[in-house]
Amino acid sequence: IDYGIVWLTVLIEPITMGMTISLMERRSVVTLAMMSTSCALSEGPPIAKIKPKTVYFGKVEGEDRGENPMDPPKILEDGYFWMRDDKRKDAEILKHLEKENAFTHSQTAHLESSRQKLYAEMLGHLKEDDESVPFADGSGFVYWWRTKKGKSYKEYWRKQEGSDEQCYLDVNAVAEKLDKPKMCDVSEVSPSPQGTRIAYTVDSSGYETYEIRILDAINNEIIETIENVAGSITWGKNENILYYTRHDKAHRPYQVFKHEIASGKSDTLIFQDDDNLFNVEVWRDLDATVFILSASKDTSEIHFIDTHDNLQLVRAREVGVEYTVASAENDLYIIANNNNQYNRALYFAKKKAPVSWHLLVPTSEHRSLSDQILATKHFVVVTGREDGFARVWLLETDKETSIEPKELPDETFLPADTKKKDQQNTLKLVPPPKDLVSSEAYFVCLDANAQYNTESLRLCFSTMKLPKSIVDFFPKTNKHEIHKIDSIPNYDASLYRTERLLVDSRDGRERIPLTLLWRPDLKVRGVHLYSYGSYSISLEPIFASSRLPLVDRGIVYAIAHVRGGGEMGKHNWYETQGKYKTKKNTFYDFIDCAKHIKHIVYPNAKISIEGRSAGGLLVGNACNLEPSLFEACLAGVPFVDLMVTMCDPSIPLTTEEWKEWGNPNQAEFFDYMLSYSPINNIIPNTKYPKMLIVSGLNDPRVAYWEPAKWAQCLRSQVTNPNDILLKMDMDSGHFSAADRYSYLRDTAYDYAWLLSVMLPSSDTTLPDNFPL
C-alpha cells in the first residue's frame, strides 16, 4: 500500500462526491486502510486481506436511516467490511476464522493441563444430581426440573395428587436428535392451563430462531410443530389456543399469531408492529389474561385480549413513556414513568376503562421501580431498587383501606403532589429471612409464582457468598419458609469475604459502587474487574461458583456497578447519565474503579478486566483510554464496531439500538459515537493488555465479524500483536454453549488463559487449605 495514495484518496473522494469529512474521520480511514501493511510485516497471526469499502453515514436511497439523516452523508472506509456474511457460508471467511482459531490454539496449547484442572474444580463445585423446588400452577399438577450426573440438560417433571411422577420433557433426548447437541437451547417450556399439553421452543443454531413443539402430555408425543418463530409463546384461554411471535427480516420480533391446535386452520395474525424501533412479545398473566407488549428502548404500548377475543389498548404509545401491566380479574395495576414520575409510580385502572389511570403509589426519590409487576387475588407485587440493591415490595389488596382510589374523571395521570394523602398507599418491603441474610447487600427476585389465588410469594435470595436460596414469604404473617439453599460441593463460605465500596466519579456527581469478593487467608495476587454498564441492566451481588477458581488462587473478584446500568435507579443511572451523549460516563466510571483498586485498595495490584457483549464495548474503550492500566482483557462477544454496525439498518437488531447509543446517521450523534467506537480509536504504536476475544459464528446480537475485524485492527497497530487472540466458536451464538458441561469447559478455557497472564506458571496451583 502506498500511504500517499491512501491519504489522497481519503481527501479527494469526499470532495468529488460532495461530502465532508473531519480530521478524526480522516485518521480513522487511514487507520483502517493502513492496517494490512503492519500485519504483513509480522509473522504468526493470520493476515486478512484489505478490500476497502466505503460506508455511508446519513441519507442513502432506498434505506431507512432514521429521522433526519445527514444529507450529504459522511463516509468511513472499512477495509474489512468483506468479513460480513449474513449466511455464514462464505468459504474465504470461514477459512480465515479457522486460521484465527489455529493461531489461538498454537498460543495456548501449553495451557491444556491448566484447563483440565480448572474444569475439574468447577465440576467439583457442581451438584450434578439436583432438582428445583416444585411449584403448583392451579391445574392440579406440581412442576419441577431435575439434572442427572453426566447429562448435559434438564429433565422436566410433574406430579398430580394421587398419581406417579412423570417426566414430560427430557431435553437430553431432544439434544440427541439435533445436528449440534451442545447448542440445544430450549428457551421456554409452557404447560397448558389444564396440563393436557406442553409447548416448548428449541433452537440448535445459536441464532435464536426457534421451533415450537407441542406435546400431548398424556402420551408424551409431539402432535404439532411450528417453525421459524421468535421464541415468545403463551397459552390462550383453553388447551387449544397458543400465541407466538415471529421475526421480520432484521430478526426483530414484530408479529403475534394465534394457533388453534388440531383445527386445520391457518394461523391468524392478530398483531403486527411495523415500527422498526419496537420489539413484540406475548404473555399470559396469573388470572389468564393475555397481554401483547410492543416496546422500544424508551417507549412501550400494551394490548390485552378481552373475553370476546378482541384486542384492547391499555394506553397508546408516547415517546419516553414506559409502562407495564398486571391483571387482577376486572382490574389492572400499572407501573409507569409518565407525568415526571421518573422513578416510576404504581397506578390502578379498570379493565372496562383501561386508559383511565389513578395513582396508588407515587414516585420516590430513593426508590426506583422496575418493569416487573405481579398481581394475585390478595396482593400486588412490584420489584425495583433502593440504595443500589434489588428489592421487592407488595401492596395488599384484601383490606378495604388498602387501595380505594377515588374516581377522578378529569384527572387521568394525576401527578402525585396534587393527590390527597388518603388516596396514597404504602408499599410494604418484603424482608429477607434473618437467619439467611444478615446484611443489606443481598439480591432478591421473584421466583416461580404460577397461581393467582395464593397466600404466599415465592422469592429467590442470594449474596456474593450465599448460593441461590428459594423462599416462600407469607404477607399476612410476615413469615418465611426456606425451601432450598443450593448445595455447592467443596465450598466453605467462611473462607470468603465480600465488601461494597464507593468510588468517587471523576465528574464529582456520583459515587460508583464497587463489589469485592476475596479470601482473607490468601495473599492478594491480582484483581479481576468485571462490568457491563448498558441497557439499565444491573450486575447483582450474587453467588457464582465459577468465580471460585480465581478467588482460591488469590485473585480478588471485583464488579464495577457503573453508570449505564441500573444499580442506582434506571432514571438516574441510565436514562440521564449512561446512554446517548453521556455514554462515556460508563467507561470513565470503570477506569476510576480500576484506579481506585490499584492506587488505594490494593496498591500496584495487577488488574485484568472482562466484559461481554455491550460489556465488550466497555472494556474495548478501557483499553483504548488506559492501555497500561490493565494486564489482561477478556472480551466475550464484544460489541466494538459501533459506527459501521449502527449505521446499517439491514444488520439484525440495529435500528432498535438507536434508542440506546444514538443513530450515527444523524449529525447529532456521529462525532460523539465515532469518538468512542473501540475499533476506530485504537492508539497506534502502544502496548495493549493481552487479549482473549471470544465469539460465536451464529451470534445474531453481536455478529461474528465485529470481533474478527477488531482483532485485525488491534494487531495492525499495537506493539504486541501476538498477544491478541481470537477464539471463534463455529457452532455457538451469543450465549455460548447451552450444554452445562461445555459451558464449564469454555469457562475453564478462558480462566486458564487469564491465570497464565496474571500469575506465574508456577504459582497457579491451589492453596493447601483448598477444600476440594
Secondary structure, DSSP 8 states (H G I E B T S, - for coil): --HHHHHHHHHHHHHHTT----HHHHHHHHHHHHHHHHHHTS-SS-------EEEEES--TTS---SS--SS-EEEEETTGGG--TTS--HHHHHHHHHHHHHHHHHHGGGHHHHHHHHHHHHHT--SSEE---EE-SSSEEEEEEE-TT--S-EEEEEETTS--EEEEEHHHHHHTSSSGGG-EEEEEEE-TTSSEEEEEEESSSS--EEEEEEETTTTEEEEEEEEE-S-EEE-SSTTEEEEEEE-TTS-EEEEEEEETTS----EEEEE---TT-EEEEEE-TTS-EEEEEE-SS-EEEEEE-TTS-EEEEE---TT--EEEEEETTEEEEEE--TT-TT-EEEEEETTEEEEEEEEE---SSEEEEEEEEE-SSEEEEEEEETTEEEEEEEE-SSTTT------TT-TT--GGGS-GGG----EE----TTT--SS--EEEE-----SS-S-EEEEEE-SSS--EEEEEETTTTEEEEEEE---TT--GGG-EEEEEEEE-TTSS-EEEEEEEE-TTS---EEEEE----TT--------GGGHHHHTTTEEEEEE--TTSSTT-IIIIIITTSSGGGTHHHHHHHHHHHHHIIIIISTT--EEEEEETHHHHHHHHHHHH-GGG-SEEEEES----HHHHHT-TTSTT-GGGHHHH--TTSHHHHHHHHTT-GGG---TTB---EEEEEEETT-SSS-THHHHHHHHHHHHHBS-GGGEEEEEESS--TT--SSHHHHHHHHHHHHHHHHHHHS-GGG-S--TT---
